[in-house]
Amino acid sequence: MAGTGQFFSVAIAAGADLNTGGGTGAQYKAVAVGGTIAPAATAIGLIQNKPKNGEDLTVGYLGHMKGVAGAAIAAGARVLVTTSGYLITATGANIPVGRALAAAASGATVEGIFDFTNAGISSL
């Protein structure tokens, strides 16, 4: 089972209800500055809690965290954010945001070491 360790985080206001859909809702997906689910270019970190619109959203941006796999990911693979805040295996010149510590199937949580501090910097 995927776990978390130490990570740096910041609190921002959730820009949408991120606790919908049962289970974990949007927890562990990538988030943008506005507190909504983010695609690759605007991701600032991973959602660590399950806030409703306007509540404090904990964004993990550096460290040992969980993410949600958008496709199968192998242990040790570099990962990047794709549409709808999911993580996939990094390819080509795309900028990775972390490395998977364990394998994960599509839709499952994936444990990894993540660093969003420089993610997307080349697209500024």
Phi and psi restraints in degrees (value plus and minus 20) as a CYANA .aco file:
   2 ALA   PHI     -87.3   -47.3
   2 ALA   PSI     123.7   163.7
   3 GLY   PHI    -149.7  -109.7
   3 GLY   PSI     158.7   198.7
   4 THR   PHI    -148.6  -108.6
   4 THR   PSI     139.0   179.0
   5 GLY   PHI    -149.6  -109.6
   5 GLY   PSI    -158.5  -118.5
   6 GLN   PHI    -100.3   -60.3
   6 GLN   PSI     119.2   159.2
   7 PHE   PHI    -174.0  -134.0
   7 PHE   PSI     136.7   176.7
   8 PHE   PHI    -112.3   -72.3
   8 PHE   PSI     124.4   164.4
   9 SER   PHI    -164.9  -124.9
   9 SER   PSI     146.4   186.4
  10 VAL   PHI    -159.5  -119.5
  10 VAL   PSI     129.9   169.9
  11 ALA   PHI    -124.1   -84.1
  11 ALA   PSI     110.6   150.6
  12 ILE   PHI    -152.4  -112.4
  12 ILE   PSI     146.6   186.6
  13 ALA   PHI     -97.9   -57.9
  13 ALA   PSI     113.9   153.9
  14 ALA   PHI     -86.4   -46.4
  14 ALA   PSI     112.0   152.0
  15 GLY   PHI    -113.5   -73.5
  15 GLY   PSI     -15.9    24.1
  16 ALA   PHI    -181.2  -141.2
  16 ALA   PSI     148.7   188.7
  17 ASP   PHI     -96.2   -56.2
  17 ASP   PSI      87.5   127.5
  18 LEU   PHI    -121.0   -81.0
  18 LEU   PSI      -2.0    38.0
  19 ASN   PHI    -140.6  -100.6
  19 ASN   PSI      10.1    50.1
  20 THR   PHI    -118.6   -78.6
  20 THR   PSI     145.8   185.8
  21 GLY   PHI      65.4   105.4
  21 GLY   PSI     -13.2    26.8
  22 GLY   PHI      50.9    90.9
  22 GLY   PSI     155.8   195.8
  23 GLY   PHI      38.7    78.7
  23 GLY   PSI    -148.2  -108.2
  24 THR   PHI    -111.4   -71.4
  24 THR   PSI     -22.7    17.3
  25 GLY   PHI      39.0    79.0
  25 GLY   PSI    -144.7  -104.7
  26 ALA   PHI    -116.0   -76.0
  26 ALA   PSI     -16.3    23.7
  27 GLN   PHI     -73.7   -33.7
  27 GLN   PSI     116.4   156.4
  28 TYR   PHI      58.6    98.6
  28 TYR   PSI     -15.2    24.8
  29 LYS   PHI    -108.5   -68.5
  29 LYS   PSI     145.2   185.2
  30 ALA   PHI     -95.9   -55.9
  30 ALA   PSI     128.3   168.3
  31 VAL   PHI    -150.3  -110.3
  31 VAL   PSI     132.4   172.4
  32 ALA   PHI    -121.1   -81.1
  32 ALA   PSI     151.3   191.3
  33 VAL   PHI     -74.3   -34.3
  33 VAL   PSI     -56.7   -16.7
  34 GLY   PHI     -94.5   -54.5
  34 GLY   PSI     -18.3    21.7
  35 GLY   PHI      58.9    98.9
  35 GLY   PSI       8.2    48.2
  36 THR   PHI    -143.7  -103.7
  36 THR   PSI     144.0   184.0
  37 ILE   PHI     -77.3   -37.3
  37 ILE   PSI     118.1   158.1
  38 ALA   PHI    -140.0  -100.0
  38 ALA   PSI     121.9   161.9
  39 PRO   PHI    -101.5   -61.5
  39 PRO   PSI     157.7   197.7
  40 ALA   PHI     -71.6   -31.6
  40 ALA   PSI     -68.9   -28.9
  41 ALA   PHI     -85.9   -45.9
  41 ALA   PSI     -42.0    -2.0
  42 THR   PHI    -135.6   -95.6
  42 THR   PSI     -16.9    23.1
  43 ALA   PHI     -87.8   -47.8
  43 ALA   PSI     112.1   152.1
  44 ILE   PHI    -133.8   -93.8
  44 ILE   PSI     -27.9    12.1
  45 GLY   PHI     146.0   186.0
  45 GLY   PSI    -189.2  -149.2
  46 LEU   PHI    -133.4   -93.4
  46 LEU   PSI     116.9   156.9
  47 ILE   PHI     -88.2   -48.2
  47 ILE   PSI     106.7   146.7
  48 GLN   PHI    -127.5   -87.5
  48 GLN   PSI     -25.4    14.6
  49 ASN   PHI    -154.4  -114.4
  49 ASN   PSI    -186.9  -146.9
  50 LYS   PHI    -148.1  -108.1
  50 LYS   PSI      48.1    88.1
  51 PRO   PHI    -101.1   -61.1
  51 PRO   PSI     136.7   176.7
  52 LYS   PHI    -116.4   -76.4
  52 LYS   PSI     149.0   189.0
  53 ASN   PHI     -70.7   -30.7
  53 ASN   PSI     106.3   146.3
  54 GLY   PHI      67.5   107.5
  54 GLY   PSI     -35.1     4.9
  55 GLU   PHI     -98.7   -58.7
  55 GLU   PSI     143.9   183.9
  56 ASP   PHI     -84.1   -44.1
  56 ASP   PSI     108.2   148.2
  57 LEU   PHI    -128.5   -88.5
  57 LEU   PSI     103.0   143.0
  58 THR   PHI    -110.4   -70.4
  58 THR   PSI      97.2   137.2
  59 VAL   PHI    -126.9   -86.9
  59 VAL   PSI      92.7   132.7
  60 GLY   PHI    -103.4   -63.4
  60 GLY   PSI     104.2   144.2
  61 TYR   PHI    -137.6   -97.6
  61 TYR   PSI     -30.0    10.0
  62 LEU   PHI    -177.0  -137.0
  62 LEU   PSI     102.8   142.8
  63 GLY   PHI     113.5   153.5
  63 GLY   PSI    -180.3  -140.3
  64 HIS   PHI    -110.5   -70.5
  64 HIS   PSI      88.6   128.6
  65 MET   PHI    -161.8  -121.8
  65 MET   PSI    -198.7  -158.7
  66 LYS   PHI    -129.1   -89.1
  66 LYS   PSI     129.8   169.8
  67 GLY   PHI    -154.4  -114.4
  67 GLY   PSI     155.9   195.9
  68 VAL   PHI    -130.1   -90.1
  68 VAL   PSI     103.6   143.6
  69 ALA   PHI     -95.4   -55.4
  69 ALA   PSI     111.4   151.4
  70 GLY   PHI    -113.2   -73.2
  70 GLY   PSI     -27.5    12.5
  71 ALA   PHI    -180.7  -140.7
  71 ALA   PSI     149.0   189.0
  72 ALA   PHI     -79.3   -39.3
  72 ALA   PSI     116.2   156.2
  73 ILE   PHI    -146.3  -106.3
  73 ILE   PSI     112.2   152.2
  74 ALA   PHI    -105.9   -65.9
  74 ALA   PSI     131.6   171.6
  75 ALA   PHI     -78.9   -38.9
  75 ALA   PSI     113.8   153.8
  76 GLY   PHI      68.8   108.8
  76 GLY   PSI     -28.6    11.4
  77 ALA   PHI     -89.9   -49.9
  77 ALA   PSI     122.6   162.6
  78 ARG   PHI     -96.0   -56.0
  78 ARG   PSI     121.2   161.2
  79 VAL   PHI    -145.1  -105.1
  79 VAL   PSI     135.3   175.3
  80 LEU   PHI    -156.3  -116.3
  80 LEU   PSI     146.5   186.5
  81 VAL   PHI    -107.8   -67.8
  81 VAL   PSI     116.8   156.8
  82 THR   PHI    -138.2   -98.2
  82 THR   PSI    -187.5  -147.5
  83 THR   PHI     -78.1   -38.1
  83 THR   PSI     131.8   171.8
  84 SER   PHI      42.9    82.9
  84 SER   PSI       0.0    40.0
  85 GLY   PHI      59.0    99.0
  85 GLY   PSI      -9.7    30.3
  86 TYR   PHI    -104.5   -64.5
  86 TYR   PSI     141.6   181.6
  87 LEU   PHI    -126.6   -86.6
  87 LEU   PSI     120.2   160.2
  88 ILE   PHI    -156.2  -116.2
  88 ILE   PSI     149.0   189.0
  89 THR   PHI     -85.9   -45.9
  89 THR   PSI     111.9   151.9
  90 ALA   PHI     -89.1   -49.1
  90 ALA   PSI     121.0   161.0
  91 THR   PHI    -153.2  -113.2
  91 THR   PSI     135.4   175.4
  92 GLY   PHI      32.6    72.6
  92 GLY   PSI    -155.7  -115.7
  93 ALA   PHI    -109.6   -69.6
  93 ALA   PSI     -14.1    25.9
  94 ASN   PHI     -83.2   -43.2
  94 ASN   PSI     125.2   165.2
  95 ILE   PHI    -105.5   -65.5
  95 ILE   PSI      96.8   136.8
  96 PRO   PHI     -94.6   -54.6
  96 PRO   PSI     133.9   173.9
  97 VAL   PHI    -132.5   -92.5
  97 VAL   PSI     -19.2    20.8
  98 GLY   PHI     155.6   195.6
  98 GLY   PSI    -193.3  -153.3
  99 ARG   PHI    -156.4  -116.4
  99 ARG   PSI     111.3   151.3
 100 ALA   PHI     -91.7   -51.7
 100 ALA   PSI     114.1   154.1
 101 LEU   PHI    -111.9   -71.9
 101 LEU   PSI     -35.4     4.6
 102 ALA   PHI    -167.7  -127.7
 102 ALA   PSI     138.3   178.3
 103 ALA   PHI     -92.0   -52.0
 103 ALA   PSI     133.1   173.1
 104 ALA   PHI    -168.7  -128.7
 104 ALA   PSI     124.8   164.8
 105 ALA   PHI    -105.3   -65.3
 105 ALA   PSI     142.5   182.5
 106 SER   PHI     -76.5   -36.5
 106 SER   PSI     110.4   150.4
 107 GLY   PHI      68.6   108.6
 107 GLY   PSI     -31.4     8.6
 108 ALA   PHI    -108.7   -68.7
 108 ALA   PSI     142.8   182.8
 109 THR   PHI     -98.5   -58.5
 109 THR   PSI     125.2   165.2
 110 VAL   PHI    -143.8  -103.8
 110 VAL   PSI     110.1   150.1
 111 GLU   PHI    -104.3   -64.3
 111 GLU   PSI     116.8   156.8
 112 GLY   PHI    -181.6  -141.6
 112 GLY   PSI     154.6   194.6
 113 ILE   PHI    -125.1   -85.1
 113 ILE   PSI     100.8   140.8
 114 PHE   PHI    -141.3  -101.3
 114 PHE   PSI     129.4   169.4
 115 ASP   PHI    -164.8  -124.8
 115 ASP   PSI      81.1   121.1
 116 PHE   PHI    -114.1   -74.1
 116 PHE   PSI     -16.3    23.7
 117 THR   PHI     -85.6   -45.6
 117 THR   PSI     -47.3    -7.3
 118 ASN   PHI    -138.5   -98.5
 118 ASN   PSI     -15.7    24.3
 119 ALA   PHI     -81.1   -41.1
 119 ALA   PSI     110.3   150.3
 120 GLY   PHI      53.2    93.2
 120 GLY   PSI     -12.6    27.4
 121 ILE   PHI     -79.7   -39.7
 121 ILE   PSI     -51.1   -11.1
 122 SER   PHI     -93.4   -53.4
 122 SER   PSI     -33.9     6.1
 123 SER   PHI    -117.1   -77.1
 123 SER   PSI     -13.9    26.1
